[in-house]
Amino acid sequence: EETGTPLAQIRNDLRQNTERVSVLRKSSGGKFKVIGVDKFDNTDFVFGEYDDAETALKVARLETTAARQSASDYSIATVYYAYNPDGKYLGGDVWKGE
């Protein structure tokens, strides 16, 4: 007999988190957001909001690069992603050579 978290609860938690992140990425004020994702403790946060995409991308890339340099391992480094006001991903994956 299996024990653990029921599948229905896992699905519900995933749906709620997806909705939460979707709202987090969007900006009602027309700003471009930079979202930080702490891969060590799996938290995310709004790092900042900017007037244009270029600034948001620059900040996301600089912060990701700095976090990678200070982390004990890349796999747990905090990463930063830029999003447009509608919540569409713009970039920030410095390890992919953007």
C-alpha positions in Angstrom: 0.0 0.0 0.0 1.4 3.4 -1.0 1.6 6.2 1.4 2.4 9.8 0.8 0.8 12.8 -0.7 -2.4 12.0 -2.7 -2.1 12.6 -6.4 -5.1 15.0 -6.3 -3.3 17.2 -3.8 -0.1 17.2 -5.9 -2.1 18.3 -8.9 -3.9 21.0 -7.0 -0.7 22.3 -5.5 0.9 22.4 -8.9 -2.1 24.3 -10.4 -2.0 26.8 -7.5 1.7 27.4 -7.9 1.4 27.8 -11.7 -1.3 30.5 -11.1 0.8 32.2 -8.5 3.9 32.4 -10.7 1.8 33.6 -13.6 0.5 36.5 -11.6 4.0 37.2 -10.1 5.5 37.6 -13.6 2.9 40.1 -14.9 3.0 43.9 -14.3 -0.2 45.9 -14.0 1.8 49.1 -14.3 3.4 48.3 -17.7 6.8 47.6 -16.2 9.3 44.9 -17.1 9.9 42.6 -14.1 13.0 40.7 -13.0 12.1 37.7 -11.0 14.7 35.9 -8.9 14.5 32.1 -8.3 16.6 30.8 -5.4 17.4 27.2 -6.5 18.7 26.3 -3.0 15.4 26.8 -1.2 13.0 26.9 -4.2 11.6 30.4 -3.5 11.0 33.1 -6.0 10.7 36.9 -5.6 10.3 40.1 -7.6 13.8 41.6 -7.7 12.8 44.8 -9.5 10.6 46.5 -12.1 12.0 48.5 -15.0 10.7 50.9 -17.6 12.2 49.0 -20.6 13.1 45.5 -21.7 16.8 46.3 -22.2 17.3 47.4 -18.6 15.4 44.4 -17.2 17.5 42.0 -19.4 20.7 43.7 -18.4 19.9 43.5 -14.7 18.8 39.8 -14.9 22.0 38.8 -16.7 24.2 40.8 -14.3 22.5 39.4 -11.2 22.6 35.8 -12.5 26.3 36.1 -13.3 27.0 37.6 -9.8 25.0 34.9 -8.1 26.8 32.1 -10.0 30.2 33.5 -9.0 29.3 33.5 -5.3 27.5 30.1 -5.1 29.3 27.0 -4.0 27.8 25.2 -7.0 25.9 26.5 -10.2 23.1 24.1 -9.5 22.0 26.0 -6.4 22.8 29.6 -7.6 20.0 32.1 -7.6 18.9 32.9 -11.2 17.1 36.0 -12.5 14.7 36.1 -15.4 13.3 39.2 -17.2 9.6 39.3 -18.2 7.6 41.8 -20.2 4.4 43.4 -18.7 2.3 40.5 -19.9 4.5 38.0 -18.2 6.2 36.7 -21.3 9.8 35.5 -20.7 12.4 37.8 -22.2 15.7 36.3 -21.1 18.3 36.0 -18.4 19.8 32.5 -19.0 23.4 33.6 -19.0 24.6 30.0 -19.0 22.9 29.5 -22.4 25.0 32.2 -24.0 22.2 34.7 -24.5 
